[in-house]
Amino acid sequence: MSTPIANALVWLLPAGCTLAGYRATGTLRREWALMHAMLEHYPRIIIASTGDAEELEVLREIVPESLQDRVAVVFEAETEPNPITASVLAERVAAALGDVKTIVCRVCEVRGSFYGIDLVYELRSRGIVTAFVARTTEAWTRFVAHETGPHAEEAVLSGTEEGTVCQISDMLIGTTPVMISDLAWRYTLDPTNTAVVPNYATPVVESELLQERVKGLLLYAGPLVARTRVDTLIQAVAMLSEANPQIVLEVMGDGPHRESLEALAAELKAPIKFIPEATHEDKLARMTTCDIFVHASALESQPLELVEAMSRGCPCVVADAQGLGEVVHHCVTGLRCAGDAQSFAHIIQEVLADDEWRSMMGSSGVRLAEASYGLAKVVEAEAQAHRKAIEFALERTRRAA
């Protein structure tokens, strides 16, 4: 173990997000890999959850016996966490850790983590120097404003919550420079209290990269909401299907627009297969066999599915929009295009027609994903941000003494 950042790391799960939920969606091993890597920097990790007793069962399932004395979970079942929830969790965190002097409390996502503020204050009131690290992987309030309108009540409330969490944090972590710059400007944050730590690509096994790809199989994985413009992809595939009888688009994901998208596919007689129940592991498996990964979203932060697709050698065709264009290197790991159906149809046709080009872009994506989104690189960047956060917390404590 390197020099510990603090006596312990509290890994706070957002409201409604639980270890049992990770298991159900196939992301448990991915989340554990990051926690496991952070044990290199902390003697103990305490996972704080609003789940129930099932959390203990899941923890025993995923954590090796040799590490179970270093990783624990505390929980307080509550669908809408509040200050009382935070107080109970703080008491249980303190009991689990015993006599500790320093803690880093990391919220896994700003959305749903408002109760983390109360948890941090409760820990500080117990005399524990507690640094508050807020991480966000999505442009949350921009997504809400895009869906509901900027003046809708939901957009206003989410903005208030996001702003409060960002302003109170000792360190705000985002996945892209654009995201961090936007949040720092919007909430008047000191740039020294921010850090860019990208999503990490789930490690790939060499044999996965050797699988034969299915000719003409396109894949989209992500939410089915207005912002992601899956209707554009359906229209593009409908344009291509007559001249390309082997072409199929698999849509892995769910959301409020699924029924209307299914109706559109039926109306256009487009070869679309919807797989709403797909787990993260299902998506990873399909990324190793599809011909092209496609994404037409009008606004993203750094979609994990896009990073994962690149890491598995899948050339990507995406809209030249925020959050997509920054990930895909044009003509190197994939292609960026205007966000209309005609442009997508043209580019997809060109990529499908050139086997060597597809292979080259896929290989480049694997190398770039390892260099930019490898687990070791991401963990080191995260650890550096935590060290800065605890330094800020210690300095604040010294000034208050």
Buried (B, 14 or more C-beta within 10 A) or exposed (E): EEEBBBBBBBBBBBBBBBBBBBBEBBBBBBBBBBBBBBBEBBBBBBBBBBBEEBBBEBBEEBBEEEEEEBBBBBBBEBEEBEEEBBBBBBBBBBEBBEEBEBBBBBBBBBBBBBBBBBBBBBBBEEEBBBBBBBBBBBBBBBBBBBBBEEEEEEBBEBBEBBBBBBEBBBBBBBBBEBBBBBBBEBBEBEEEBBBBBBBBBBEBEEEBBEEEBBEBBBBBBBBBBBBBBBBBBBBBBBBBBEEBEEBBBBBBBBBEBBEEBBEBBEEBEBBBEBBEEBBBBBBBBBBBBBBBBBBBBBBBBBBBBBBBBBBBBBBBBBBBBBBBBBBBBEEBBBBBBEBBBEBBBBBBBEBBEEEEBBEBBBBBBBBBBBEBBBBEBBBBBBBBBBBBBBBBBBEBBEEEE
